[in-house]
């Protein structure tokens, strides 16, 4: 399904601590539209027209995509709502950046509605990324990241002591989709900790783990959209991934799956720093993300209307796109080795390894760091073909 073009390693060198003094050749980054027309479009997207007309249409479109690909959105949502015991989280304090509208939800991630629909929407997005696979598109989508990470050396390192544990921490876990997937991939890992700022998402994810439901069958009987296995190794926690209170040098892997594009660049750096702190020597940071240096996303960003509609539901998307290079330099300077490769026609996978013998005080030691970038062919084109549906399509014909 995924056409990958393997190339000899393209290696770029630069020295720490200066993240700006890189001799990596600049990628042809997409540029946001500006000027009067863009300003008028921005105003329109902040108007009641967007809130009361366009948002419901956008939501209806994603539901249509799901249902037309065999994902039983309405049945699954009704079933899960019946299982939940609604709790009051009004006293929880959140960082300011998190108190934004996300994904066409006025309260962003701070509602049960957003939490219940997260995995439903994720299945629909997977069907858009790999339309030939319909409702299984998300599985193929996430498989592509797993294969890409593996191809650049993703692994679980041994615990720091003989009595230590192998621990994976899943930053921005949502309802635990990625955490459960990691648990299946790594059955010998001792513990998996998912951390998310939204107590609503953590509550829904914990409920699903406790229920361990079967997927809805062809007759439409009760259940979830996927089968979920109980796993006592998994713990989902409400908390700030930029300040976890997890002991330093104690975990094997920190995973960030499709999270960074929802963060301001300054917060993303804090999250990376926290990952570095808690990783043991030889531990790895795994990032799976949108790539605005890919041909497909570059073209989409240069279309004023399409990209404006997209970033109207993703408040930090422009900052993420503009800050990709800055964040990558920050990671390369902090970790001992960093590798990046294409995962889909629009996404990358990155593995950064903390040096063995490193401690929290030696991040600024002056030594040469290396970035290995496998994303592009020799002619500059992206190394994985794009399979994503057109914006107006809901199903592969």
CORLIN-V356997 format. One record per residue. RES is the residue in three letters. PHI is phi in degrees with one decimal (NA if undefined). NEAR is the number of other C-alpha atoms within 12 Angstrom. Layout:
BEGIN
<<RES & PHI & NEAR> <RES & PHI & NEAR>>
END
This chain:
BEGIN
<<UNK & NA & 21> <UNK & -105.7 & 28> <UNK & -92.8 & 16> <UNK & -109.4 & 25> <UNK & -111.0 & 24> <UNK & -76.5 & 22> <UNK & -126.8 & 22> <UNK & -58.7 & 15> <UNK & -59.0 & 21> <UNK & -100.2 & 22> <UNK & -111.2 & 23> <UNK & -116.2 & 25> <UNK & -113.7 & 26> <UNK & -156.3 & 29> <UNK & -101.0 & 28> <UNK & -89.4 & 27> <UNK & -91.9 & 23> <UNK & -83.5 & 23> <UNK & -75.6 & 27> <UNK & -88.2 & 18> <UNK & -92.2 & 21> <UNK & -102.3 & 25> <UNK & -102.3 & 18> <UNK & -68.8 & 22> <UNK & -62.0 & 17> <UNK & -66.3 & 14> <UNK & -76.0 & 23> <UNK & -80.9 & 19> <UNK & -77.6 & 25> <UNK & -69.0 & 28> <UNK & -114.9 & 23> <UNK & -70.0 & 28> <UNK & -73.6 & 23> <UNK & -139.6 & 17> <UNK & 99.1 & 11> <UNK & -61.5 & 11> <UNK & -59.9 & 14> <UNK & -67.4 & 21> <UNK & -62.2 & 17> <UNK & -64.2 & 17> <UNK & -64.7 & 24> <UNK & -61.0 & 24> <UNK & -63.7 & 18> <UNK & -61.7 & 21> <UNK & -74.9 & 28> <UNK & -100.3 & 25> <UNK & -89.3 & 16> <UNK & -58.4 & 13> <UNK & -57.4 & 15> <UNK & -67.1 & 24> <UNK & -65.2 & 23> <UNK & -102.3 & 18> <UNK & -118.7 & 17> <UNK & -73.6 & 22> <UNK & -62.1 & 27> <UNK & -58.7 & 19> <UNK & -68.0 & 17> <UNK & -63.8 & 26> <UNK & -65.4 & 26> <UNK & -62.3 & 21> <UNK & -66.4 & 24> <UNK & -70.3 & 35> <UNK & -65.0 & 32> <UNK & -61.5 & 27> <UNK & -58.3 & 36> <UNK & -62.0 & 38> <UNK & -63.5 & 26> <UNK & -71.3 & 25> <UNK & -104.4 & 32> <UNK & 84.0 & 30> <UNK & -93.3 & 39> <UNK & -82.9 & 35> <UNK & -57.8 & 38> <UNK & -65.8 & 27> <UNK & -64.2 & 28> <UNK & -67.3 & 36> <UNK & -63.3 & 30> <UNK & -63.0 & 22> <UNK & -62.8 & 26> <UNK & -67.3 & 35> <UNK & -60.3 & 25> <UNK & -70.3 & 17> <UNK & -86.4 & 25> <UNK & -79.6 & 25> <UNK & -104.9 & 14> <UNK & -67.1 & 20> <UNK & -117.3 & 16> <UNK & -99.1 & 13> <UNK & -114.0 & 19> <UNK & -66.1 & 12> <UNK & -89.5 & 8> <UNK & -72.9 & 17> <UNK & -100.7 & 17> <UNK & -123.3 & 23> <UNK & -60.5 & 18> <UNK & -58.8 & 12> <UNK & -61.9 & 23> <UNK & -84.1 & 25> <UNK & -90.3 & 22> <UNK & -123.3 & 25> <UNK & -71.5 & 26> <UNK & -127.2 & 29> <UNK & 52.7 & 33> <UNK & 69.9 & 36> <UNK & -100.7 & 28> <UNK & -59.1 & 24> <UNK & -91.8 & 20> <UNK & 60.8 & 28> <UNK & -87.4 & 35> <UNK & -101.7 & 34> <UNK & -160.0 & 30> <UNK & -68.4 & 31> <UNK & -60.6 & 27> <UNK & -63.8 & 33> <UNK & -67.7 & 41> <UNK & -64.6 & 39> <UNK & -90.8 & 39> <UNK & -59.1 & 39> <UNK & -70.7 & 34> <UNK & -63.9 & 39> <UNK & -65.1 & 37> <UNK & -63.4 & 37> <UNK & -65.4 & 39> <UNK & -66.7 & 42> <UNK & -63.4 & 36> <UNK & -60.8 & 36> <UNK & -65.2 & 40> <UNK & -75.8 & 38> <UNK & -70.8 & 42> <UNK & -132.3 & 36> <UNK & -63.6 & 34> <UNK & -66.4 & 24> <UNK & -103.6 & 29> <UNK & 54.4 & 30> <UNK & -65.1 & 35> <UNK & -89.6 & 27> <UNK & -58.6 & 34> <UNK & -65.4 & 35> <UNK & -62.2 & 28> <UNK & -66.1 & 28> <UNK & -57.9 & 41> <UNK & -71.6 & 35> <UNK & -59.0 & 26> <UNK & -62.8 & 34> <UNK & -69.4 & 40> <UNK & -58.9 & 34> <UNK & -67.3 & 26> <UNK & -65.4 & 36> <UNK & -60.3 & 37> <UNK & -62.3 & 23> <UNK & -67.2 & 24> <UNK & -112.9 & 33> <UNK & 96.6 & 26> <UNK & -62.7 & 34> <UNK & -159.8 & 29> <UNK & -102.1 & 36> <UNK & -80.7 & 32> <UNK & -66.0 & 27> <UNK & -63.5 & 25> <UNK & -66.7 & 23> <UNK & -136.2 & 15> <UNK & -63.7 & 8> <UNK & -97.5 & 10> <UNK & -74.3 & 18> <UNK & -113.6 & 24> <UNK & -86.9 & 33> <UNK & -128.4 & 40> <UNK & -109.3 & 49> <UNK & -111.7 & 47> <UNK & -104.7 & 46> <UNK & -74.2 & 45> <UNK & 63.7 & 43> <UNK & -72.5 & 47> <UNK & 62.2 & 43> <UNK & -87.7 & 42> <UNK & 99.3 & 43> <UNK & -56.0 & 41> <UNK & -69.8 & 41> <UNK & -65.4 & 42> <UNK & -63.6 & 37> <UNK & -65.1 & 31> <UNK & -61.8 & 38> <UNK & -62.4 & 31> <UNK & -69.7 & 19> <UNK & -68.7 & 20> <UNK & -125.9 & 26> <UNK & -67.9 & 20> <UNK & -92.9 & 18> <UNK & -68.5 & 29> <UNK & -76.4 & 26> <UNK & -151.0 & 30> <UNK & -127.3 & 38> <UNK & -115.5 & 41> <UNK & -100.3 & 45> <UNK & -123.9 & 41> <UNK & -145.4 & 40> <UNK & -71.0 & 38> <UNK & -86.6 & 40> <UNK & -66.9 & 37> <UNK & -68.4 & 39> <UNK & -66.0 & 40> <UNK & -64.1 & 40> <UNK & -62.8 & 39> <UNK & -63.2 & 41> <UNK & -63.5 & 42> <UNK & -65.7 & 38> <UNK & -60.7 & 30> <UNK & -62.9 & 38> <UNK & -65.8 & 30> <UNK & -69.6 & 20> <UNK & -76.5 & 22> <UNK & 44.1 & 24> <UNK & -75.9 & 25> <UNK & -87.7 & 21> <UNK & -69.2 & 26> <UNK & -61.0 & 25> <UNK & -84.6 & 19> <UNK & -63.9 & 13> <UNK & -82.5 & 10> <UNK & 77.2 & 20> <UNK & -71.6 & 17> <UNK & -63.9 & 26> <UNK & 150.3 & 30> <UNK & -100.9 & 37> <UNK & -77.3 & 42> <UNK & -135.9 & 30> <UNK & -80.2 & 21> <UNK & -122.7 & 27> <UNK & -93.5 & 23> <UNK & -66.8 & 21> <UNK & -152.8 & 28> <UNK & -68.5 & 19> <UNK & -76.1 & 27> <UNK & -89.5 & 38> <UNK & -131.2 & 32> <UNK & -100.4 & 41> <UNK & -122.5 & 34> <UNK & -83.0 & 34> <UNK & 176.3 & 29> <UNK & -96.1 & 31> <UNK & -69.4 & 41> <UNK & -85.6 & 29> <UNK & -156.5 & 25> <UNK & -90.2 & 30> <UNK & 67.3 & 17> <UNK & -73.5 & 26> <UNK & -57.5 & 17> <UNK & -64.2 & 24> <UNK & 55.3 & 35> <UNK & -122.4 & 34> <UNK & -119.7 & 40> <UNK & -84.5 & 42> <UNK & -142.2 & 45> <UNK & -114.9 & 52> <UNK & -110.4 & 47> <UNK & -127.9 & 41> <UNK & -107.3 & 37> <UNK & 55.3 & 31> <UNK & -116.6 & 33> <UNK & -62.1 & 38> <UNK & -68.9 & 35> <UNK & -99.6 & 34> <UNK & -122.8 & 37> <UNK & -61.6 & 30> <UNK & -58.4 & 28> <UNK & -62.0 & 23> <UNK & -71.3 & 28> <UNK & -57.5 & 34> <UNK & -65.5 & 28> <UNK & -62.5 & 24> <UNK & -65.9 & 34> <UNK & -62.6 & 41> <UNK & -62.8 & 31> <UNK & -67.0 & 32> <UNK & -60.4 & 46> <UNK & -59.6 & 49> <UNK & -60.9 & 38> <UNK & -83.6 & 36> <UNK & -70.2 & 43> <UNK & -75.2 & 40> <UNK & -55.3 & 34> <UNK & 88.5 & 33> <UNK & -72.6 & 43> <UNK & -127.3 & 45> <UNK & -101.4 & 50> <UNK & -112.7 & 46> <UNK & -124.9 & 46> <UNK & -119.6 & 40> <UNK & -154.5 & 41> <UNK & -68.0 & 34> <UNK & -120.7 & 44> <UNK & -81.8 & 37> <UNK & -98.0 & 37> <UNK & -75.6 & 36> <UNK & -60.4 & 31> <UNK & -66.9 & 31> <UNK & -72.2 & 33> <UNK & -60.7 & 30> <UNK & -65.8 & 23> <UNK & -65.0 & 30> <UNK & -68.5 & 30> <UNK & -81.6 & 24> <UNK & -92.9 & 22> <UNK & -56.6 & 27> <UNK & -68.4 & 25> <UNK & -61.5 & 24> <UNK & -71.8 & 32> <UNK & -63.9 & 32> <UNK & -64.9 & 30> <UNK & -67.5 & 27> <UNK & -75.8 & 31> <UNK & -66.3 & 33> <UNK & -104.7 & 32> <UNK & -131.3 & 31> <UNK & -63.4 & 32> <UNK & -112.1 & 30> <UNK & -67.0 & 34> <UNK & -62.0 & 31> <UNK & -63.7 & 26> <UNK & -61.9 & 34> <UNK & -61.4 & 37> <UNK & -68.9 & 26> <UNK & -98.0 & 29> <UNK & -56.2 & 33> <UNK & -63.4 & 28> <UNK & -60.9 & 25> <UNK & -68.3 & 32> <UNK & -64.2 & 40> <UNK & -61.3 & 34> <UNK & -60.8 & 37> <UNK & -66.7 & 42> <UNK & -60.7 & 47> <UNK & -67.1 & 40> <UNK & -83.8 & 44> <UNK & -94.1 & 45> <UNK & -77.2 & 39> <UNK & -145.8 & 38> <UNK & -139.1 & 38> <UNK & -128.5 & 40> <UNK & -139.0 & 42> <UNK & -147.7 & 51> <UNK & -73.9 & 48> <UNK & -107.2 & 45> <UNK & -127.4 & 42> <UNK & -70.6 & 39> <UNK & -134.7 & 38> <UNK & -136.4 & 40> <UNK & -121.1 & 42> <UNK & -125.3 & 43> <UNK & -133.4 & 45> <UNK & -124.3 & 45> <UNK & -121.2 & 45> <UNK & -112.2 & 42> <UNK & -78.5 & 40> <UNK & -62.1 & 31> <UNK & -72.3 & 21> <UNK & 95.3 & 18> <UNK & -68.6 & 25> <UNK & -134.0 & 25> <UNK & -64.8 & 25> <UNK & -96.7 & 14> <UNK & -108.9 & 22> <UNK & -61.9 & 27> <UNK & -96.7 & 22> <UNK & -61.0 & 20> <UNK & -78.1 & 16> <UNK & -150.0 & 21> <UNK & -73.2 & 24> <UNK & -111.4 & 36> <UNK & -133.8 & 32> <UNK & -109.3 & 38> <UNK & -107.8 & 31> <UNK & -116.0 & 35> <UNK & -106.3 & 35> <UNK & -74.4 & 42> <UNK & -121.4 & 34> <UNK & -74.0 & 23> <UNK & -62.7 & 16> <UNK & -84.5 & 10> <UNK & 92.3 & 20> <UNK & -78.6 & 24> <UNK & -70.4 & 36> <UNK & -84.8 & 34> <UNK & -125.7 & 33> <UNK & -72.2 & 27> <UNK & -87.6 & 29> <UNK & -114.9 & 27> <UNK & -65.5 & 33> <UNK & -63.3 & 27> <UNK & -67.1 & 19> <UNK & -55.2 & 22> <UNK & -89.5 & 15> <UNK & -95.2 & 20> <UNK & -119.8 & 32> <UNK & -158.0 & 33> <UNK & -70.7 & 23> <UNK & -92.1 & 12>>
END
